[in-house]
Structure formats: C-alpha cells, structure tokens
Amino acid sequence: MAKLGTYPTTFEERKSISISDLRKWNYLQPDSWRSGTLSWSRGGTVHSQISFCINMVATGPYLELSYNWQGQSIRYKAKLTALTSNLGAGKVWYFVCPLTGKRCRKLYFKNGYFQYRGEGYYEKQIQSKYYRHLEKTYGPALRVDQVYAQIDSRHFRKFYMGQPTKRYIKLLAQLDAANKVSERDLMLAMSK
C-alpha cells in the first residue's frame, strides 16, 4: 500500500485578509467605522465566514475580527498602522500582527488566528521537478486565453512614446512560446 502524502498547507490555500482588498472595498476611509463579512468558498459552496469591523475613528485604528473556530467563539483586534508612501502620495496601510507584532500587508489563518505568515511554503516551492518542467514547457499554451484577455483589456497600453511597453513584450513572448508547442505534444503531455 502506498504511503499517503504529507503535503504542507501552502499560503495560496490558507484563508487570508489583505489590506489591498480592504482598500479596494473602501473600508480604509478616514474617520469611518465600517463592518462587513468575509466568506471563503470552494466549488461555489461557502465553507468559512467571519465578521469584521474597521474602526478608523479611534486614535489607534484597528481591525476587529469575530468568528467561530472548533466550537469556540473568537474575537480579537489587529492594529492598523500607516507609513507615508515613498512616492509622497498618501499613506500605505499595514496590519500589526496580534501575535508577533510584525507589520504586514496580509494576515493568514493559522492555528485559529489570523496572523503574520511566518513559516510556510508557496505552491511553486513544493512542486516536483517534473511538474515544473511541464509548467515551463506547456504552461504558455494553456494560458493563451489569459494572455489575450490581458492584451485586449480596456486600459492595456501596448505602446508608450512609439515603443512597445515591457509588459506587452513579455506577453508577446508568452504567445510566441505557446505557438511553439504543437497540439500533438500537448495532447501527449496531458495523457501521461
């Protein structure tokens, strides 16, 4: 009988709360108090949900989380802090991890709490050598639709001052790599 794999949980699989998302959803407005709910789903079915509120009125702004985990009701605060942008265009917000005190832009769920990422792996780090080879060789052919969607997006800029942009050149290189993969080779790789 084969041994079951002991794969670590990657950062991509963990539930997380991001400053970027909170900012995109307009929760980080000055002098405001807002609440909401975050949900995580798999296959269209919600499997986790937490309530949160962000208090930007207080002298020390914070994010308060409230949820149930393994039959326990958990409620705690994560401080928010801001640094002046190096571009001089406003503030850059950060969480202060409630367990480690480290400043971060994303809190990951681990052992019942949302916290600084700490130790762990990204998915690319635990892929086998064979899988990385397949990704490098056949990945561009599988992502052609995504590349065309980026190029055809509304605000995509192909040229700047008569020269192609670096992003456009990179996407064209991906399309070129995809065209070099024959359909037969792709079908053989998928059948293995």
ZIQUI-V235205 format. One record per run of one state. SS is the DSSP state (H for helix, E for strand, L for the rest). FROM is the first residue (numbers start at 1). LEN is the number of residues. If there is no record, write none. Layout:
BEGIN
SS_FROM_LEN + SS_FROM_LEN
END
This chain:
BEGIN
L_1_9 + E_10_1 + L_11_5 + E_16_3 + H_19_6 + L_25_8 + E_33_10 + L_43_2 + E_45_11 + L_56_6 + E_62_8 + L_70_2 + E_72_13 + L_85_6 + E_91_6 + L_97_6 + E_103_2 + L_105_1 + E_106_5 + L_111_2 + E_113_3 + L_116_5 + E_121_1 + L_122_1 + H_123_4 + L_127_2 + H_129_14 + L_143_1 + H_144_8 + L_152_7 + E_159_2 + L_161_2 + E_163_2 + L_165_1 + H_166_15 + L_181_2 + H_183_9 + L_192_1
END
